[in-house]
């Protein structure tokens, strides 16, 4: 059994769930991503350590490592991890919309600055603080009974255009597939490794806020409009 390799993959799995859980919390999301990158970079190294005595292993792992190096996503993530270890902090690109959402998703939104160092709550509060000045163009202060205020956020990393949570999930699957192939070639027992428990990224990207929360913040920020009592 590839006990240590499997443990490191499960650790990466844990950090993926933390990225999902903290998607709208800037620091916690970045720290979880950093930990995910570390775990995925270490997994192939641990695999090599566990199987180095296997006949023909070095030939198989050489081929698989070349495959990983040729994979644009995994190669870039490994280089990103090296940068973080030696030089600095991880600050992905962050962008978003503030608006209203129904049960299906964002219904109407205004492109809004959601900085990589601030929580989604902060972005909504900045919007609310300015709502009196520009007449609340999204209508989130006065939604109908089927909608609520929301922030729709995206995290990205150059040069990729897909959301970072989706990219991380794809990277985990590719790494797990490599481990499964090597285990098969080495005739080592290893349970199937799949990741089916993450929510769709489109659901995670949207954070909804109740009418009471929005109006409590509005009043705390000195808003002058009358509460609609929806």
Secondary structure by P-SEA (a helix, b strand, c coil): caaaaaaaaaaaaaaaaaaaaacccaaaaaaaaaaaaaaaaaaaaaaaaacccccaaaaaaaaaaaaaaacaaaaaaaaaaaaaaccccccccccccccccccccccccccccccccccaaaaaaaaaaaccccccccccccccccbbbbbbbbbbcccccccaaaaaaaaaaaaaaaaaaaaaaacccccccccccccccccccbbbbcaaaaaaaaaaaccccccccc
